[in-house]
């Protein structure tokens, strides 16, 4: 809806997508909506982005993701 800011694809085909960056001077299409992280399984025939729930105790109103990276151990 408001576009993605970054994407990181794991070797197993799972893609993590950050969305909702608000930055001074850039137009925001949803200024009151917090940022989001989506997961997409690129192994599926018709992959679709699914919003991940962020655990309780995290201030979602201030969530403003800029970039994303993963660590595989």
N, C-alpha and C positions, 0 to 999 in steps of 0.2 A: 504493500500500500504506500509506504513512504520510501521504499528503496533500501538496498542493503549497503552497508559501509565496507564490509570485508567478509571474506570467506576463507575457511581452512578445510581442506579435504584430507581425511585420513587414508592410509593405504587400503583399508577395508571398504572404502567407498562411502563412508559417512561424511557428510559436509556440515560444518557448523557455520552459521551465518549471523553476523551482528547487524542490527538495524536500529534506526532511530537516532542517529547522531544529530545533536544540536550544537551548532558552532556559531559564534558571533559573526554576523555578516553573511551567513548562508541562509537562504530561504528554508523555512521548516514547514512541511505540509501538515504536520500534526504537532504543534508546539506544546500541547498539554498532555500528550501521550508519552509514557515512559519508553525507554529503549527496550529492545527485545533481543533474544537469542533464539534462532530457529535451527532445527535439525532436518536434514534431507538425506534420505538413503538413495544414493545414485545407482544402486543395484536393482531397484524396482523398475518395472516396465514404465510406469507413469509416476516418477518421483514428485513429491510435493513437500513443501516446507511446512513443518509442524512447530508451533511455538513451544519452547521448553518452559516449564514452570520453574521459577526461581524460589529457593527455599525461604521459609519464614524468617523474620528477623533482618531481612535485607531491605533497605529503603528503596523501593522501586521508583518512587517519585523522582529520585535523584539519579537513577540509572541512565547513563549516557554513553553507551559503548562506542569506543573509537578503536577499531581494529579487533582482531581475535587471533589467538594462536593456541595450539594444542601441544601437549607433551605426551609422547608414547614411551612407556618404560618397558 
